[in-house]
Amino acid sequence: MQRPKISSVIEDRHNNMIIMLLYLCGRKSKTEIYKHVSSNPRMSYKLQALEDAGIVTITRERYQRERFMVDLTPLGETYARGLCALEDSVGGDIEALRRGGFGPAKYDEEFYDD
């Protein structure tokens, strides 16, 4: 039996948080994503996998210093709307996440104890 393509996206615990962060708070640099989601050393690979799946785009920008910006694609926005609807249906506070309540302490520790 063939696995659904989307399973490669949702199998990783940080991917959904990255997608929701970008949807609720807009375009972010890789550094901002690491700060809000996780400082896991593999985050760069996770972002690359999301780009390979067509969920995000990563672009290099040159200002005073070079940095990489991450945006949702139209497919990523569709997926994010579904995630937000699910979060809302289980009593999550989407507006609190939008205001900056996003963070590793709540999501990494409370919901993802290893």
Secondary structure as UniProt FT lines:
FT   TURN            5..6
FT   HELIX           7..10
FT   TURN            13..14
FT   HELIX           15..25
FT   STRAND          28..29
FT   HELIX           30..36
FT   TURN            41..42
FT   HELIX           43..52
FT   TURN            53..54
FT   STRAND          56..62
FT   STRAND          66..72
FT   HELIX           74..89
FT   TURN            90..91
FT   HELIX           94..96
FT   HELIX           97..101
FT   HELIX           105..111
//
